[in-house]
Amino acid sequence: MGLIAGLIVHSADIQDREGAKILIQKAKDSLPRLQLVWADGGYRGPNFAGWVQEEVGWRIEIVKKDKEEPFTILPKRWIVERTFGWLNRYRRLSKDYEALASTAETMILFAMINLMLHRLAPG
């Protein structure tokens, strides 16, 4: 559905894989039925998939780009891009206005709450 199941905003000096580890530690208890996580090539790295399997029992599947085709729609990647598009409709999220990561997380959560409420009670 493209809704956020977990969220962490961190500074740019933290590698994506390390940020994902923080998020997984934070979200593992609230997602007991999760089995498969799709990730892009940024999460391919030394033993990340093994760490996730060992830590929480989830399987990581890397969605790979086709090197032969300059532009192809990647399976499941469009869900993430669509969610980013939804979030960019909110002025406060269209640019990097926030000084604190916690404020940025809160604004993203407010936007997702707004999206979910409008789906539950349209109009």
Stockholm file with secondary structure:
# STOCKHOLM 1.0

chainA/1-123         MGLIAGLIVHSADIQDREGAKILIQKAKDSLPRLQLVWADGGYRGPNFAGWVQEEVGWRIEIVKKDKEEPFTILPKRWIVERTFGWLNRYRRLSKDYEALASTAETMILFAMINLMLHRLAPG
#=GR chainA/1-123 SS CCCCSCCCCCCTTSCHHHHHHHHHHHHTTTCTTCCEEEECGGGCCTTHHHHHHHHHCCEEEECCCCSSSSSCCCTTHHHHHHHHHHHHTSHHHHTTCCSSHHHHHHHHHHHHHHHHHHHHSCC
#=GC SS_cons         CCCCSCCCCCCTTSCHHHHHHHHHHHHTTTCTTCCEEEECGGGCCTTHHHHHHHHHCCEEEECCCCSSSSSCCCTTHHHHHHHHHHHHTSHHHHTTCCSSHHHHHHHHHHHHHHHHHHHHSCC
//
